[in-house]
Structure formats: structure tokens, C-alpha cells
Amino acid sequence: MYGGVSGGPWFSKIDWTSGTGDIIGNVGGGNDADVDWLTYSPVHGDWFFKLYDAAKRNVSKIDHGNTYQQPKLPYSMGSGETWTHARFLASGEYTGDGKGDLIVVWTDGEVTLYIGDGNGGFTGERQLAAPNATWENVKSLTGGDFSGGSGSDLLVVWNSGEVRILPDVGTNGLSSGIKIADSGSTWKYADQIVGGNFGTANNVTDLLVRWSDGEVTDYTAVGDKGFGTEHQLRKPDDAWRDATLVTAGDFTGGANWDTLIRWADSRVIQYQDTSPSGLGNEIQMAAPQSIWTHDTVMTAGSYDGNGWPDDLVIRWSDGETTMYTRTGTSFGDEHTLVQPK
């Protein structure tokens, strides 16, 4: 945008059909180098809306005694530069309000909770753990309902092989949790884990594991007493070592959840209706050598208004973070949560 656009409206959202939207600012200008891709806007505050309301009512003075309602401003989740350090994402209803939330583990061991608004966005951030060495050594983690409480739990595998369930995470910080595997256990070879409903109940009490030798197993009825029943879905397989990213959600509405795999060649494959008897029917969602080679972290959860765990969150290599709502056999509507660095 070049000279001449200054003063134009800055929208937080717009309905192209009706020609209406929420204006939160006015375009101000670029930087000293006069580049065309950069522009700024101050965000309109309370005094702006008081003045605007007074102008509409054709009054010469602003009534200081009245409170004027301004549009809800979009919550900023930070910069793409920051999000290049988001190492793990875990979906769940951690606050117990029925709306999907997002836990992020950063490269320095900090753990934060982003509170979902139930409409595909987030309303705020809570720090659950300050940067620390313990959480720097997480190997994999997932959300689920493993302890039977009112909110979602975290199941965490550390590099040492120790595994813990952190029940009902909430907003007040992380407990030490319940240890279900000791340091030095075979779980140090669990490269990726994802919670889901893979054949035992309506709750997220099952665990899919991709091991370092390419074996894939499904543990049903995981809880604070242990890992439940193990089902081998794939024998050790060199090809499955290239299953770079794994997540799960209910994308097709079947009896069980579906598994998404992003392979090293950037293919994205959906395995429908994963159960103790197998991974399920295979559907290709992205071809080899596609843009999905830049998919660095992913998770699926229930973030929009349909109340279904079919929303896919992707953190790309440049820090851009995207939500694909109502994903099915193809990717759903794309919404940018964080702009690229």
C-alpha cells in the first residue's frame, strides 16, 4: 500500500456480503523506507468511541458520565518470531468451560495456556510454568481425559522414559502429576504420542504411539493406574520412521477418531476410524513436495462453535500459526492466528 491509503479503515473482521464489519483503527502509514508491504494503525480506544458516538448524536460535548461499548478487539497471540520457538502443541478443554484450549511448550521449557473463546480464537494467555530445564526435556505430550476429572489432562513423556499424567490442568500452574512409567523405561523410544478415542469410550482415554523403530501401537483405557490394553497397529517398519508428525481428531464423524500423519516428503495422510484393529482407511490430504513440508507442529481439537474435535492447528516453520476449522477429508477454512515472522 502506497501513499493515499492513509486514513482508510482498519477492519478486524468484515462481511463482504453485507458490506459491514468492525473497524478498530485507521491506516496511518508505513516506515521511513516507504516500503509498500508495511503499514501501521493505532487501535481505537474508549475515547475514540465516545467521540464517534457524540458525532453521531450531533452533540458538541462528550458525556463523561456515560460508558460506550466498543467492538471487542482481536486477541493477539504474539509474533511469528516468537512462535518459531513453539515446540509442542496440545489441545484440550483445560479450563473446564467446554471450549477448546491450547497448551504450548516452548524451546526454553516455558509452558503457556491459550484460553479458547469457542469461536475459533483465543481470549488470553496464562503462564503455567516459567522457562525450566525439566520441560526442555519433554519428548512428546498430548491432551486427553485420562484421570476422569472435569477438565483435560496432559500426558507427558520425557526423554528419560518417565511418563506422567497431569490431571485437570486448569490455569493455575502445573502439578507434579501421577507417574505411570519410571525413568529408563522403554517409553524413551516413544517418538510421538497422541490422545484420542480409538475404540473404548466417548472420552479421550486412548493413546496412539509411534515408536522410534516405526512400530505403531494403540493403548486403550489409559488412566492413572497405567496404560490399559496395548494393541499393535503396525509392526516395526522403517517406512514409519518417516511419520514426522502425528495428531488425531474426529474429522469424519465415524465411531472412532481419525489419525493424521505428516510424512517426511510432506504428504498428509488421514487414517479414518482408527481402532484397536488397525489405523483405518487411508486418504491423502496433501501430495508429496507440497507446502506441508513446512508444517513443524500440529494438533487437533474443538475450537469453533460446532463442538467437534475437527479443528486443526498448524505451526509453520516461519512461525505462522494457522487454524483449519471443520476439517474433514480435506482441510477446512483457514484462519491465521499468528502472522509469519
ZAVO-671646 format. One record per residue: chain; z, y, x of N, C-alpha, C in turn. Coordinates in steps of 0.2 Angstrom, whole numbers, plus 2048, in hexadecimal, padded with zeros to 3 digits. Layout:
! residues N
['A',[Z,Y,X],[Z,Y,X],[Z,Y,X]]
...
//
This chain:
! residues 341
['A',[800,7FA,804],[800,800,800],[800,806,804]]
['A',[7FB,80B,803],[7FA,811,807],[7FD,817,804]]
['A',[7FC,81D,807],[7FE,823,803],[7FC,824,7FC]]
['A',[800,826,7F8],[7FE,827,7F1],[802,822,7EC]]
['A',[805,81D,7EF],[809,819,7EA],[810,81B,7EA]]
['A',[812,820,7EE],[819,822,7ED],[81B,825,7E6]]
['A',[820,823,7E4],[823,825,7DD],[821,820,7D8]]
['A',[81D,81B,7DA],[81B,815,7D5],[821,811,7D3]]
['A',[821,80E,7CE],[827,80A,7CC],[828,803,7D0]]
['A',[82E,802,7D1],[830,7FB,7D5],[833,7F7,7CF]]
['A',[82F,7F1,7CE],[832,7ED,7C9],[836,7E7,7CC]]
['A',[83B,7E5,7C8],[83E,7DE,7CA],[83B,7D9,7C7]]
['A',[839,7DA,7C1],[835,7D5,7BD],[830,7D9,7B8]]
['A',[82B,7D5,7B6],[826,7D9,7B2],[823,7D3,7AD]]
['A',[821,7D5,7A7],[81E,7D1,7A2],[817,7D4,7A2]]
['A',[812,7D1,7A5],[80B,7D4,7A5],[808,7D3,79E]]
['A',[80A,7CF,799],[808,7CF,792],[80A,7D5,78E]]
['A',[810,7D7,78F],[812,7DC,78B],[812,7E3,78E]]
['A',[811,7E2,795],[811,7E9,799],[817,7EC,79A]]
['A',[81D,7E8,79A],[824,7EB,79B],[827,7E7,7A0]]
['A',[82C,7EA,7A3],[830,7E7,7A8],[836,7EB,7AA]]
['A',[83A,7E9,7AF],[840,7EC,7B1],[83F,7F0,7B8]]
['A',[83F,7F7,7B7],[83E,7FB,7BD],[845,7FC,7C0]]
['A',[845,7FA,7C7],[84C,7FB,7CA],[84B,800,7D0]]
['A',[845,803,7D1],[844,808,7D6],[83D,80B,7D6]]
['A',[83C,810,7DB],[835,813,7DB],[833,813,7E2]]
['A',[82D,811,7E3],[82A,810,7EA],[82B,817,7EE]]
['A',[82E,816,7F4],[82F,81C,7F8],[82A,81D,7FE]]
['A',[828,818,801],[823,819,807],[824,813,80C]]
['A',[820,814,811],[821,80F,816],[825,811,81C]]
['A',[823,80E,822],[827,811,828],[823,816,82C]]
['A',[825,817,832],[822,81D,836],[81B,81A,838]]
['A',[81A,814,839],[814,811,83B],[80E,811,836]]
['A',[811,813,830],[80C,813,82A],[808,80D,829]]
['A',[80C,807,82A],[809,801,828],[808,800,821]]
['A',[803,7FC,81F],[801,7FB,818],[806,7F6,814]]
['A',[809,7F2,818],[80C,7EC,815],[814,7ED,814]]
['A',[816,7F3,816],[81D,7F4,815],[81F,7FB,811]]
['A',[823,7FA,80C],[825,800,808],[82C,7FF,806]]
['A',[830,804,804],[837,804,803],[838,807,7FC]]
['A',[83D,805,7F9],[840,809,7F3],[847,809,7F3]]
['A',[84A,80F,7F1],[851,80F,7F0],[853,80B,7E9]]
['A',[858,808,7E8],[859,804,7E2],[85D,809,7DD]]
['A',[85A,80A,7D7],[85D,80F,7D3],[864,80C,7D1]]
['A',[869,811,7D1],[870,810,7D0],[872,813,7C9]]
['A',[878,813,7C8],[87B,815,7C1],[879,81C,7C0]]
['A',[879,821,7C5],[878,828,7C3],[870,829,7C1]]
['A',[86C,825,7C4],[865,825,7C2],[864,824,7BB]]
['A',[867,81E,7B8],[867,81C,7B1],[86A,821,7AD]]
['A',[86F,824,7AF],[872,829,7AB],[86E,82F,7AA]]
['A',[86A,831,7AF],[866,837,7AF],[860,835,7AB]]
['A',[85D,82F,7AC],[857,82C,7A8],[859,82C,7A0]]
['A',[85F,82A,79F],[861,82A,798],[862,831,795]]
['A',[864,836,799],[865,83D,797],[85E,840,795]]
['A',[859,83E,79A],[852,841,799],[84F,83E,792]]
['A',[851,837,791],[84E,835,78B],[851,838,784]]
['A',[857,83A,785],[85B,83D,77F],[85A,845,77F]]
['A',[856,847,784],[855,84E,785],[85B,853,785]]
['A',[860,850,789],[866,854,78A],[866,857,791]]
['A',[869,85D,792],[869,860,798],[86F,85E,79D]]
['A',[874,85B,79A],[879,858,79E],[87A,851,79D]]
['A',[87C,84E,7A2],[87E,847,7A2],[885,846,79F]]
['A',[886,842,79B],[88D,840,798],[891,83C,79C]]
['A',[895,83F,7A0],[899,83B,7A5],[89E,836,7A2]]
['A',[89F,837,79C],[8A4,832,798],[8A0,82C,796]]
['A',[89A,82B,796],[897,826,793],[894,821,799]]
['A',[894,81A,797],[892,815,79C],[88B,813,79A]]
['A',[886,813,79E],[87F,811,79D],[87D,80B,7A0]]
['A',[87A,806,79C],[878,800,79F],[872,800,7A3]]
['A',[872,7FD,7A9],[86C,7FD,7AD],[86A,7F6,7AD]]
['A',[864,7F5,7AF],[861,7EE,7AF],[865,7EA,7B5]]
['A',[866,7E4,7B4],[869,7E0,7B9],[865,7DF,7BF]]
['A',[867,7E1,7C5],[863,7E1,7CB],[863,7D9,7CE]]
['A',[85D,7D8,7D0],[85C,7D1,7D3],[861,7D0,7D9]]
['A',[864,7CA,7D9],[868,7C9,7DF],[864,7C7,7E5]]
['A',[866,7CA,7EB],[863,7C9,7F1],[866,7C3,7F5]]
['A',[862,7BE,7F7],[865,7B9,7FB],[864,7BA,802]]
['A',[862,7C0,804],[862,7C1,80B],[85B,7C1,80E]]
['A',[85A,7C1,814],[854,7C1,818],[851,7BA,81A]]
['A',[84A,7BA,81B],[847,7B4,81D],[84A,7B2,824]]
['A',[84B,7B7,828],[84E,7B6,82F],[854,7B2,82E]]
['A',[859,7B4,82A],[85F,7B1,829],[85E,7A9,827]]
['A',[859,7A9,822],[858,7A2,81F],[854,79D,823]]
['A',[852,79F,829],[84F,79B,82E],[855,796,831]]
['A',[85B,798,830],[861,795,832],[864,791,82D]]
['A',[861,790,827],[864,78C,822],[862,785,823]]
['A',[867,780,825],[865,77A,828],[865,774,822]]
['A',[86A,775,81E],[86A,770,818],[86B,774,811]]
['A',[868,771,80C],[869,774,805],[86B,76E,801]]
['A',[870,770,7FD],[873,76A,7F8],[874,76D,7F1]]
['A',[870,76B,7EC],[871,76D,7E5],[876,76A,7E2]]
['A',[879,76D,7DD],[87E,76A,7D9],[881,770,7D4]]
['A',[886,76E,7CF],[889,772,7CB],[890,773,7CE]]
['A',[891,777,7D3],[897,777,7D7],[89C,77B,7D3]]
['A',[89A,780,7CF],[89F,784,7CC],[8A1,782,7C5]]
['A',[89E,77D,7C3],[8A0,779,7BD],[89E,77D,7B6]]
['A',[89A,782,7B7],[897,786,7B1],[891,783,7AE]]
['A',[88F,77D,7B0],[889,77A,7AE],[882,77D,7B1]]
['A',[883,782,7B5],[87D,785,7B8],[87C,783,7C0]]
['A',[876,781,7C2],[875,77F,7C8],[877,784,7CE]]
['A',[87A,781,7D3],[87C,785,7D9],[879,782,7DF]]
['A',[879,786,7E4],[876,784,7EB],[87B,785,7F0]]
['A',[87C,77F,7F4],[880,780,7FA],[87B,780,800]]
['A',[87D,784,805],[879,785,80B],[87D,784,811]]
['A',[87B,77F,816],[87F,77E,81C],[87A,781,821]]
['A',[87D,786,825],[879,78A,82A],[87A,787,831]]
['A',[875,789,835],[875,786,83C],[87B,787,840]]
['A',[87F,78C,83E],[886,78D,842],[88C,78A,83F]]
['A',[88A,786,83A],[890,783,836],[893,786,830]]
['A',[890,78C,82F],[893,790,829],[890,78C,823]]
['A',[894,78C,81D],[892,789,817],[893,78E,812]]
['A',[88E,790,80E],[88E,795,808],[88C,791,802]]
['A',[88E,794,7FC],[88D,792,7F6],[889,798,7F2]]
['A',[883,797,7EF],[87F,79B,7EB],[880,799,7E4]]
['A',[883,79E,7E0],[885,79C,7D9],[87F,79E,7D5]]
['A',[87C,798,7D1],[877,799,7CD],[878,79D,7C7]]
['A',[873,7A0,7C4],[873,7A4,7BE],[870,7A0,7B8]]
['A',[86E,79A,7B9],[86B,796,7B4],[864,798,7B1]]
['A',[861,79D,7B5],[85B,79F,7B3],[856,7A0,7B9]]
['A',[857,79B,7BE],[853,79A,7C4],[855,79F,7C9]]
['A',[85B,7A2,7C9],[85D,7A7,7CE],[864,7A6,7D0]]
['A',[867,7AB,7D4],[86E,7AA,7D6],[871,7B1,7D5]]
['A',[878,7B1,7D4],[87C,7B7,7D3],[880,7B9,7D8]]
['A',[881,7B5,7DD],[885,7B7,7E3],[886,7B1,7E8]]
['A',[88A,7B3,7ED],[88B,7AE,7F2],[893,7AD,7F4]]
['A',[895,7A7,7F6],[89C,7A6,7F8],[89C,7A3,7FE]]
['A',[8A0,7A5,803],[8A0,7A1,809],[8A5,79C,808]]
['A',[8A3,795,809],[8A8,790,809],[8AB,78E,80F]]
['A',[8A7,78F,815],[8AA,78E,81B],[8A7,792,820]]
['A',[8AB,795,825],[8A8,79A,82A],[8A5,796,82F]]
['A',[8A1,799,833],[89D,795,839],[8A2,790,83C]]
['A',[8A1,78A,83D],[8A5,785,841],[8A2,77F,843]]
['A',[8A5,77C,848],[8A1,777,84C],[8A1,770,848]]
['A',[8A6,76F,843],[8A6,769,83F],[8A0,769,83B]]
['A',[89E,76F,837],[898,76F,833],[892,76F,837]]
['A',[892,771,83D],[88C,771,841],[88A,76A,842]]
['A',[88E,765,842],[88D,75E,843],[88B,75A,83D]]
['A',[88A,75D,838],[887,75A,832],[880,757,833]]
['A',[880,750,831],[879,74D,832],[875,74D,82B]]
['A',[879,74C,826],[875,74D,81F],[87A,74E,81A]]
['A',[879,751,814],[87D,752,80F],[879,752,808]]
['A',[87D,751,803],[87A,752,7FC],[87F,753,7F7]]
['A',[87D,756,7F1],[882,757,7EC],[881,751,7E7]]
['A',[887,750,7E3],[887,74B,7DE],[88D,74B,7DA]]
['A',[88E,746,7D6],[895,746,7D2],[898,73F,7D4]]
['A',[89B,73F,7DA],[89D,739,7DD],[8A5,737,7DB]]
['A',[8A8,73D,7DA],[8AF,73C,7D8],[8B1,73D,7D1]]
['A',[8AC,73E,7CD],[8AE,73E,7C6],[8B1,745,7C3]]
['A',[8B2,74A,7C7],[8B5,750,7C5],[8B0,754,7C0]]
['A',[8B2,75B,7BF],[8AF,75F,7BB],[8A9,762,7BE]]
['A',[8A9,763,7C5],[8A3,766,7C9],[8A0,761,7CE]]
['A',[89B,763,7D1],[897,75F,7D6],[89B,75E,7DC]]
['A',[89A,759,7DF],[89D,757,7E6],[898,758,7EB]]
['A',[89A,758,7F1],[896,757,7F7],[897,751,7FB]]
['A',[892,74D,7FC],[893,747,801],[890,749,807]]
['A',[894,748,80D],[891,74B,813],[892,745,818]]
['A',[88C,744,81C],[88C,740,822],[88C,744,828]]
['A',[891,743,82D],[891,746,833],[88D,742,838]]
['A',[88B,745,83E],[888,742,843],[88C,73C,846]]
['A',[892,73C,846],[896,737,848],[896,731,844]]
['A',[894,731,83E],[894,72B,839],[899,72C,834]]
['A',[89E,731,834],[8A3,732,82F],[89F,735,829]]
['A',[8A2,732,823],[89F,734,81D],[8A5,736,818]]
['A',[8A4,73C,815],[8AA,73F,811],[8A7,741,80A]]
['A',[8AA,740,805],[8A9,743,7FE],[8AE,749,7FD]]
['A',[8AB,74F,7FC],[8AF,755,7FB],[8AE,757,7F3]]
['A',[8B3,755,7EF],[8B3,755,7E8],[8B3,75C,7E6]]
['A',[8B0,75D,7E0],[8B0,764,7DC],[8B0,76A,7E1]]
['A',[8AB,76B,7E4],[8AB,770,7E9],[8AE,777,7E7]]
['A',[8AB,77A,7E2],[8AD,780,7DF],[8AB,786,7E4]]
['A',[8AF,78B,7E3],[8AD,792,7E7],[8B3,793,7EC]]
['A',[8B8,78F,7ED],[8BE,792,7F1],[8BE,78F,7F8]]
['A',[8B9,78B,7FA],[8B9,788,800],[8B8,781,800]]
['A',[8B8,77E,806],[8B7,777,807],[8BD,773,809]]
['A',[8BF,76E,805],[8C4,769,807],[8C2,764,80C]]
['A',[8C7,761,80F],[8C6,75C,814],[8C2,756,810]]
['A',[8C3,755,80A],[8C0,750,806],[8C3,749,807]]
['A',[8BF,744,805],[8C1,73D,805],[8BC,739,809]]
['A',[8BF,736,80F],[8BB,732,814],[8B9,72C,811]]
['A',[8B3,72A,811],[8B0,723,80F],[8AD,71F,814]]
['A',[8AC,722,81A],[8AA,71F,820],[8AC,722,826]]
['A',[8AE,71E,82B],[8B2,721,831],[8AC,723,836]]
['A',[8AE,727,83B],[8AA,729,840],[8A9,723,844]]
['A',[8A2,722,846],[8A0,71C,84A],[89D,717,845]]
['A',[89D,718,83F],[89A,714,83A],[892,714,83A]]
['A',[88F,70F,837],[888,70F,837],[884,715,834]]
['A',[889,719,830],[886,71E,82D],[883,724,831]]
['A',[885,723,838],[882,728,83D],[87A,727,83D]]
['A',[878,721,83A],[870,720,83A],[86D,722,833]]
['A',[871,725,82F],[86F,728,829],[86B,72E,82A]]
['A',[865,72F,82B],[861,735,82C],[861,73A,826]]
['A',[860,737,820],[860,73B,81A],[863,738,814]]
['A',[867,73C,810],[86A,739,80A],[868,73E,805]]
['A',[868,73B,7FF],[867,73F,7F9],[86A,73C,7F3]]
['A',[86E,740,7EF],[872,73D,7E9],[86D,73E,7E3]]
['A',[86E,739,7DE],[86A,739,7D8],[86C,734,7D3]]
['A',[869,733,7CE],[86A,72E,7C9],[864,729,7CA]]
['A',[866,724,7CE],[861,71F,7CF],[862,718,7CC]]
['A',[865,718,7C6],[866,712,7C3],[86C,710,7C0]]
['A',[872,714,7C1],[878,711,7BE],[87B,715,7B9]]
['A',[87A,71B,7B8],[87E,720,7B3],[87A,726,7B2]]
['A',[87C,72A,7AE],[879,731,7AC],[87C,736,7B1]]
['A',[881,734,7B5],[883,739,7BA],[880,737,7C1]]
['A',[881,73C,7C5],[87E,73C,7CC],[883,738,7D1]]
['A',[883,732,7D0],[887,72E,7D4],[884,729,7D9]]
['A',[87E,729,7D9],[87A,725,7DE],[878,728,7E4]]
['A',[876,725,7E9],[875,728,7F0],[86F,724,7F3]]
['A',[869,728,7F4],[863,725,7F8],[864,727,7FF]]
['A',[863,722,803],[864,723,80B],[85D,721,80E]]
['A',[85B,725,813],[855,724,817],[858,723,81E]]
['A',[858,71D,821],[85C,71B,827],[857,71D,82D]]
['A',[85A,71D,833],[856,71F,839],[850,71A,83B]]
['A',[851,714,839],[84C,70F,83A],[847,70E,834]]
['A',[847,713,82F],[842,713,82A],[844,70F,824]]
['A',[84A,70B,824],[84D,708,81E],[84F,70D,819]]
['A',[84E,70B,813],[850,70F,80D],[854,70B,808]]
['A',[85A,70E,807],[85F,70A,803],[861,70F,7FD]]
['A',[863,70C,7F8],[866,70F,7F2],[86D,70C,7F1]]
['A',[872,711,7F1],[879,70F,7EF],[87B,711,7E8]]
['A',[87C,70D,7E4],[87E,70F,7DD],[885,70F,7DC]]
['A',[887,714,7D8],[88F,715,7D6],[893,716,7DC]]
['A',[890,71B,7E0],[894,71E,7E6],[89A,722,7E3]]
['A',[8A0,721,7E6],[8A6,725,7E4],[8AB,725,7EA]]
['A',[8B1,728,7E8],[8B6,729,7ED],[8B9,722,7F0]]
['A',[8B7,71C,7ED],[8B9,716,7EF],[8B4,713,7F4]]
['A',[8AE,716,7F5],[8A9,713,7F9],[8A2,714,7F7]]
['A',[89E,710,7F9],[896,711,7F8],[893,70D,7F3]]
['A',[897,70A,7EF],[895,706,7E9],[891,700,7EB]]
['A',[88B,6FF,7E8],[887,6F9,7E9],[880,6FB,7ED]]
['A',[87F,6F8,7F2],[879,6FA,7F6],[873,6F6,7F4]]
['A',[86D,6F9,7F4],[867,6F6,7F2],[862,6F8,7F7]]
['A',[85E,6F4,7FA],[859,6F5,7FF],[853,6F7,7FB]]
['A',[850,6FD,7FC],[84A,6FF,7F9],[844,6FE,7FE]]
['A',[845,6FF,804],[840,6FE,809],[843,6FA,80F]]
['A',[840,6F5,812],[843,6F2,818],[841,6F7,81E]]
['A',[844,6F7,824],[843,6FB,829],[83B,6FB,82B]]
['A',[839,702,82B],[832,703,82B],[830,709,82F]]
['A',[82C,708,835],[82B,70E,839],[828,714,835]]
['A',[824,712,830],[820,717,82C],[825,71C,829]]
['A',[82B,719,827],[830,71D,823],[834,721,828]]
['A',[833,720,82E],[837,725,833],[834,72C,832]]
['A',[82E,72C,82F],[82A,733,82F],[82B,736,828]]
['A',[830,733,824],[832,736,81E],[837,73C,820]]
['A',[834,742,821],[837,748,824],[83C,74B,820]]
['A',[83B,74C,819],[840,74E,814],[840,74A,80E]]
['A',[846,74A,80B],[847,746,805],[84B,74A,800]]
['A',[849,74A,7FA],[84E,74D,7F5],[84C,749,7EE]]
['A',[850,74A,7E9],[84F,747,7E3],[851,74B,7DD]]
['A',[84E,74A,7D7],[84F,74D,7D1],[84C,749,7CB]]
['A',[84D,74C,7C5],[849,749,7C0],[843,74C,7BE]]
['A',[83E,74B,7C1],[837,74F,7C0],[833,74C,7BB]]
['A',[834,746,7B9],[830,743,7B4],[833,740,7AE]]
['A',[83A,741,7AD],[83D,740,7A7],[83E,738,7A6]]
['A',[83D,734,7AB],[83E,72D,7AA],[846,72B,7AA]]
['A',[847,725,7AA],[84E,722,7A9],[852,724,7B0]]
['A',[84F,724,7B5],[852,726,7BC],[84F,72C,7BF]]
['A',[852,72F,7C4],[850,735,7C7],[84A,732,7CC]]
['A',[846,737,7CE],[840,736,7D2],[842,739,7D9]]
['A',[83E,736,7DE],[840,738,7E5],[839,73B,7E8]]
['A',[83B,741,7EC],[835,744,7EF],[836,743,7F7]]
['A',[831,742,7FA],[830,741,801],[82B,746,804]]
['A',[82D,74A,809],[828,74D,80D],[827,74A,813]]
['A',[821,747,815],[820,744,81B],[81E,748,820]]
['A',[81E,745,826],[81C,749,82C],[815,74C,82C]]
['A',[811,749,829],[80A,74C,828],[809,751,823]]
['A',[80F,753,820],[80F,758,81A],[80E,756,813]]
['A',[80C,74F,813],[80B,74D,80C],[812,74D,808]]
['A',[812,74E,802],[818,74E,7FD],[816,749,7F8]]
['A',[81B,744,7F8],[81A,73E,7F4],[820,73E,7EF]]
['A',[81E,73D,7E9],[823,73C,7E4],[824,734,7E2]]
['A',[82A,731,7E2],[82B,72A,7E0],[82E,72B,7DA]]
['A',[82B,729,7D4],[82E,72A,7CD],[832,724,7CB]]
['A',[838,726,7C8],[83D,721,7C5],[840,71D,7CB]]
['A',[842,71F,7D0],[845,71B,7D5],[84B,718,7D2]]
['A',[84C,711,7D4],[851,70D,7D2],[853,708,7D7]]
['A',[858,704,7D5],[85A,6FF,7DA],[855,6FA,7DC]]
['A',[850,6F9,7D8],[84A,6F5,7D9],[844,6F7,7DD]]
['A',[844,6FE,7DE],[83F,701,7E2],[83F,708,7E2]]
['A',[83B,70B,7E6],[83A,713,7E6],[836,715,7E0]]
['A',[832,711,7DD],[82E,713,7D7],[827,715,7D8]]
['A',[823,717,7D3],[81C,718,7D3],[81B,71E,7D8]]
['A',[816,71E,7DC],[814,723,7E1],[80F,728,7DF]]
['A',[811,72F,7DF],[80C,734,7DD],[80C,739,7E3]]
['A',[806,73B,7E5],[805,740,7EA],[805,747,7E7]]
['A',[80A,74B,7EA],[80A,752,7E7],[807,757,7EC]]
['A',[807,755,7F3],[804,75A,7F8],[800,755,7FD]]
['A',[7FA,757,7FF],[7F6,753,803],[7F8,754,80A]]
['A',[7F6,750,80F],[7F7,751,816],[7F4,757,819]]
['A',[7F8,75A,81E],[7F6,760,821],[7F6,766,81C]]
['A',[7FA,766,817],[7FB,76B,813],[800,770,815]]
['A',[801,776,811],[806,77B,813],[80D,778,813]]
['A',[80E,772,810],[815,76F,810],[817,76C,817]]
['A',[813,76D,81C],[815,76B,823],[81B,770,825]]
['A',[81B,776,821],[820,77B,822],[826,77B,81E]]
['A',[826,776,81A],[82C,774,816],[832,772,81B]]
['A',[837,775,81C],[83C,774,821],[842,771,81D]]
['A',[844,773,818],[84A,770,814],[849,770,80C]]
['A',[84B,76B,809],[849,76B,802],[84F,768,7FE]]
['A',[850,76A,7F8],[855,767,7F3],[852,768,7EC]]
['A',[855,764,7E7],[853,765,7E0],[859,765,7DC]]
['A',[859,769,7D7],[85E,76A,7D2],[85C,76D,7CC]]
['A',[861,76F,7C8],[860,772,7C1],[862,779,7C2]]
['A',[85D,77D,7C2],[85E,784,7C4],[85C,789,7BE]]
['A',[857,787,7BA],[855,78B,7B4],[857,789,7AE]]
['A',[855,78C,7A8],[858,78B,7A2],[857,784,79E]]
['A',[853,780,7A1],[852,77A,79D],[857,774,79F]]
['A',[85C,776,7A3],[861,771,7A4],[85F,76B,7A7]]
['A',[85A,76A,7AB],[857,764,7AE],[856,765,7B5]]
['A',[858,75F,7B9],[858,760,7C0],[851,75F,7C3]]
['A',[84C,764,7C1],[845,764,7C3],[843,76A,7C7]]
['A',[848,76E,7C9],[846,774,7CD],[847,772,7D5]]
['A',[841,774,7D8],[841,772,7DF],[842,778,7E4]]
['A',[847,778,7E8],[848,77E,7ED],[846,77C,7F4]]
['A',[841,780,7F7],[83E,77F,7FD],[840,785,802]]
['A',[843,783,808],[843,788,80D],[83E,786,812]]
['A',[839,78B,813],[834,78B,818],[835,78D,81F]]
['A',[831,78B,823],[832,78C,82A],[833,793,82C]]
['A',[830,798,828],[831,79F,82A],[837,7A2,826]]
['A',[83B,79E,823],[841,7A1,81F],[83F,7A2,818]]
['A',[839,7A3,816],[838,7A3,80F],[83B,79E,80B]]
['A',[83E,79F,805],[841,79A,801],[83F,79B,7FA]]
['A',[83C,795,7F8],[839,795,7F1],[83C,790,7EC]]
['A',[83B,792,7E6],[83D,78D,7E1],[837,78C,7DD]]
['A',[836,785,7DC],[831,783,7D7],[834,780,7D1]]
['A',[834,784,7CB],[838,782,7C5],[834,77D,7C1]]
['A',[837,779,7BE],[834,774,7B9],[82F,770,7BD]]
['A',[830,76D,7C3],[82B,769,7C6],[82B,762,7C3]]
['A',[825,760,7C2],[823,759,7BF],[81F,755,7C4]]
['A',[81A,753,7C2],[815,74F,7C7],[812,754,7CC]]
['A',[812,75A,7CA],[810,760,7CF],[815,765,7CF]]
['A',[814,769,7D4],[819,76E,7D5],[81A,773,7CF]]
['A',[820,776,7CD],[820,77A,7C8],[81F,781,7CA]]
['A',[821,786,7C5],[820,78D,7C7],[824,78F,7CD]]
['A',[820,793,7D1],[823,795,7D8],[827,79C,7D7]]
['A',[82D,79C,7D9],[831,7A2,7DA],[834,7A3,7E1]]
['A',[832,7A9,7E3],[835,7AB,7EA],[83C,7AD,7EA]]
['A',[841,7A9,7ED],[848,7AB,7ED],[849,7B0,7F3]]
['A',[846,7AE,7F9],[847,7B2,7FF],[840,7B3,802]]
['A',[83E,7B9,804],[838,7BB,807],[838,7B8,80E]]
['A',[832,7B6,811],[831,7B4,818],[833,7B9,81D]]
['A',[835,7B7,823],[838,7BC,828],[832,7C0,82A]]
//
